[in-house]
Amino acid sequence: MRKVQAAVVVLLGAIGLTLIASAASTALLILRPPEVVVEQWRPLGPYPVQRILGVTDTSVVVEGVRCASEPHVKVRTSMSWVRLDPPGYISPATVGVVDLDFTEGCRTRTFDNTIPADVREADSPGAVWVIAGEDVPIDTDGTVGASVYWSSEPFVLTPLAPAQNGE
């Protein structure tokens, strides 16, 4: 009989410990602070692919549409020239801060992009390029918003004319 009583005591102890553990884990779930999901400020985009209007031996003219849901959005923009075919070259990014000073909605702008010397050096006949970048909105208090990425249509650079030999 003592063995049965001892077994019952052990069984009741195990059940008691299980109930305590269950109550503790439930209390932790109830007392744990809720996860706060903060929506990141998103005043920009979406941006359609930028159209190539022309390619000369010194620049690529692009028509870019920029969209914003608020007026006077300050933007840190960066851009690089990316060789798609053959792949393997990305120019160092240029970065600037601009004020997209327009009312809510989309605005079409023309950008005359001077071809960097390093891009000319990395070019080869028939190589396919895009100009790609990132716009990061910055609020008046310095809060950084969600990035919007953009790209031009693919294009081929115009070959440079052979140098004149002084005649």
C-alpha positions as CSV (number, residue, x, y, z in Angstrom):
1,M,0.0,0.0,0.0
2,R,2.9,2.3,0.8
3,K,4.1,1.9,-2.8
4,V,0.8,2.9,-4.2
5,Q,0.6,5.9,-1.9
6,A,4.1,6.9,-2.9
7,A,3.2,6.6,-6.6
8,V,0.1,8.7,-6.1
9,V,2.1,11.4,-4.4
10,V,4.7,11.4,-7.2
11,L,1.9,11.5,-9.8
12,L,0.1,14.4,-8.0
13,G,3.4,16.2,-7.7
14,A,4.1,15.8,-11.4
15,I,0.6,17.1,-12.2
16,G,1.1,20.0,-9.8
17,L,4.4,21.0,-11.4
18,T,2.8,20.7,-14.9
19,L,0.0,23.0,-13.8
20,I,2.4,25.5,-12.3
21,A,4.6,25.5,-15.4
22,S,1.5,26.0,-17.6
23,A,0.2,28.8,-15.5
24,A,3.7,30.5,-15.6
25,S,3.9,30.3,-19.3
26,T,0.4,31.6,-19.7
27,A,1.2,34.5,-17.4
28,L,4.3,35.3,-19.4
29,L,2.3,35.4,-22.6
30,I,-0.3,37.7,-21.0
31,L,2.2,40.0,-19.3
32,R,4.6,40.2,-22.3
33,P,4.4,43.6,-23.9
34,P,2.7,43.5,-27.3
35,E,4.9,43.8,-30.4
36,V,4.5,47.2,-31.9
37,V,4.6,47.4,-35.6
38,V,5.4,50.8,-36.9
39,E,4.6,51.6,-40.5
40,Q,7.6,53.3,-42.2
41,W,6.9,56.6,-43.7
42,R,6.3,56.1,-47.5
43,P,5.7,59.4,-49.3
44,L,7.4,58.2,-52.6
45,G,6.6,55.9,-55.4
46,P,5.9,53.9,-57.2
47,Y,8.2,55.0,-60.0
48,P,7.8,53.6,-63.5
49,V,10.8,52.6,-65.6
50,Q,12.5,55.7,-66.9
51,R,12.4,56.2,-70.7
52,I,15.5,56.8,-72.7
53,L,14.9,59.9,-74.9
54,G,18.4,60.0,-76.5
55,V,22.0,58.9,-76.3
56,T,24.8,61.1,-77.5
57,D,28.6,60.7,-77.2
58,T,28.5,62.7,-74.0
59,S,25.2,62.1,-72.3
60,V,22.1,60.0,-71.9
61,V,18.8,61.9,-71.7
62,V,16.2,60.2,-69.6
63,E,12.5,61.0,-68.9
64,G,11.8,60.1,-65.3
65,V,8.5,60.1,-63.5
66,R,8.7,60.8,-59.8
67,C,5.6,60.3,-57.6
68,A,4.9,61.5,-54.1
69,S,2.0,61.5,-51.8
70,E,3.1,64.7,-50.0
71,P,4.4,68.1,-51.3
72,H,7.9,69.3,-50.6
73,V,9.6,65.9,-50.0
74,K,13.3,66.2,-49.5
75,V,15.1,63.2,-51.0
76,R,18.6,61.7,-50.8
77,T,19.1,60.2,-54.2
78,S,21.9,58.0,-55.4
79,M,22.5,56.6,-58.9
80,S,24.9,54.2,-60.6
81,W,25.5,53.1,-64.2
82,V,25.1,49.4,-64.5
83,R,26.4,47.3,-67.4
84,L,23.9,44.5,-67.9
85,D,25.5,42.8,-70.9
86,P,28.2,41.8,-70.5
87,P,27.5,41.9,-66.8
88,G,30.0,42.8,-64.1
89,Y,30.4,46.6,-64.0
90,I,28.7,49.1,-61.7
91,S,30.0,52.6,-61.5
92,P,30.5,54.2,-58.1
93,A,27.3,55.8,-56.9
94,T,26.8,59.5,-57.0
95,V,24.7,60.8,-54.1
96,G,22.9,64.1,-53.7
97,V,20.0,65.6,-51.7
98,V,17.2,67.3,-53.7
99,D,13.8,68.8,-52.8
100,L,11.1,67.2,-54.9
101,D,9.1,70.4,-54.7
102,F,5.8,69.5,-56.2
103,T,2.3,68.9,-55.1
104,E,1.0,65.4,-54.4
105,G,1.0,63.1,-57.4
106,C,3.5,62.5,-60.2
107,R,5.8,64.8,-62.1
108,T,7.7,64.1,-65.3
109,R,11.2,65.4,-65.5
110,T,14.0,65.2,-68.0
111,F,17.5,64.3,-66.8
112,D,20.6,64.9,-68.9
113,N,23.1,62.4,-67.5
114,T,26.7,63.1,-68.4
115,I,28.5,59.8,-69.2
116,P,31.2,59.3,-66.5
117,A,34.7,58.6,-67.7
118,D,34.8,55.2,-65.8
119,V,31.6,54.1,-67.7
120,R,33.3,55.0,-71.0
121,E,36.3,53.0,-70.0
122,A,34.2,50.0,-69.1
123,D,32.1,50.2,-72.2
124,S,32.5,47.8,-75.2
125,P,30.8,47.7,-78.6
126,G,27.2,46.6,-78.1
127,A,27.3,46.7,-74.3
128,V,23.9,47.2,-72.7
129,W,23.5,49.7,-69.8
130,V,20.9,51.0,-67.4
131,I,21.0,53.9,-65.0
132,A,19.7,52.8,-61.6
133,G,19.2,54.4,-58.3
134,E,17.5,54.8,-55.0
135,D,15.5,57.7,-53.5
136,V,15.3,57.9,-49.8
137,P,12.8,60.5,-48.3
138,I,13.9,62.6,-45.4
139,D,11.2,64.3,-43.2
140,T,11.7,67.8,-41.8
141,D,12.7,66.3,-38.5
142,G,15.3,64.0,-40.1
143,T,13.2,60.9,-40.1
144,V,14.2,58.6,-43.0
145,G,11.4,56.9,-44.9
146,A,11.1,53.9,-47.1
147,S,13.4,53.8,-50.1
148,V,12.1,53.7,-53.7
149,Y,14.3,52.1,-56.3
150,W,14.3,53.1,-60.0
151,S,15.9,52.2,-63.3
152,S,16.1,53.4,-66.8
153,E,15.3,51.4,-69.9
154,P,18.3,49.5,-71.2
155,F,20.4,51.4,-73.7
156,V,23.7,51.2,-75.7
157,L,26.2,54.0,-75.6
158,T,27.0,55.8,-78.8
159,P,30.6,55.1,-79.8
160,L,33.0,58.0,-79.5
161,A,34.1,59.5,-82.8
162,P,37.7,58.7,-83.7
163,A,40.1,61.5,-82.5
164,Q,41.1,64.0,-85.2
165,N,44.8,63.6,-86.1
166,G,45.4,67.4,-86.5
167,E,45.0,67.7,-90.3
